[in-house]
């Protein structure tokens, strides 16, 4: 017979079930969890269930800017214990640093390079996992002078892993809102003659993020300077009657996706052209990786499994190919991306393609106040 949940656990689970999006999920859970599992700083992230890489959103609590690179490098260049990718497949997806190192945290580069310089003495980390897939990660830190995280703390976080993962998974379903609705798409409508007829405020904001380049105004309608690549994309859709799509990298490293479609009147004649601008999705980023490095789809599969921490033998079993074939794919990926190790490969793809997306959806909180 299962013992009844404590009032604090009941409140935590209720908050998880009622969270309207991922940001609120992290906020509500963190606020309530701090009362039962004391901690001084935290990092909450959503992750890609395929490869375990960080996606948006991210909530950083009581950690000043400047340390995120060190935090992630300690995970990616994996020489130490208590890695997220190991916890992702462990029987219990939660562990404290001092506990797993036998009270020798200096064995961990994370402790030496990130925690100790900031006055932290222990970390409790968890993979938010359901049905064998990780949908998020959390790191809780305690300052020097406080007791280490114990078995009770591990049990509490373990009991939250599946409910939080299930909720994060639910936000990925079409029509549920979730964290993807934070950035509304921009919409521009062009007439049959190419004149800009209307534009929403979101489109104006996204156009302001575009890199510098040639701009022009349309012949009639709204006199809004537009990048030539926007006009050419809308023009291609109008002239061909097919959809046209481009991706633009902004000066800050973000990726934007632009998709134009030609609408037709009752008789099939071209009428207006709609162009949607929005922040690139993880699937868009995967396409960019393929294009930028000329990876085949199989090579991208291997890369994602490497990022998820699978060994060569495990990748071979997953893809139903030989170990020799996997080694050939890995060598081809290394050659195309110019890296020499698995850690360097993950770091390159994460920092170049994923990190700008994460940065746009990071909420930094210091002592309860967003910054």
Secondary structure, 3 states (H helix, E strand, C coil): CCCCCCHHHHHHHHHHHHCCCHHHHHHHHHHHHHHHCCCCEEEEEEECCCCCCEEEEEEEECCCCCCHHHHHHHHHCCCCCCCHHHHCCCCCCEEEHHHHCCCCHHHCHHHHHHHHHHCEEEEEEEEEEECCEEEEEEEEEEECCCCCCCHHHHHHHHHHHHHHHHHHHHHCCCCCCCHHHCCCCEEEEECCCCCEEEECHHHHHHHCCCCCCCEECCCCECCCCEEHHHHHHHHHHHHHCCCEEEEEECCCCCEEEEEEEEEECCCCCEEEEEEEEEECCHHHHHHHHHHHHCCCHHHHHHHHHHHCCCCHHHHHHHHCCCHHHHHHHHHHHHHHHCCCCHHHHHHHHHHHHHHHHHHHCEEEEECCEEC
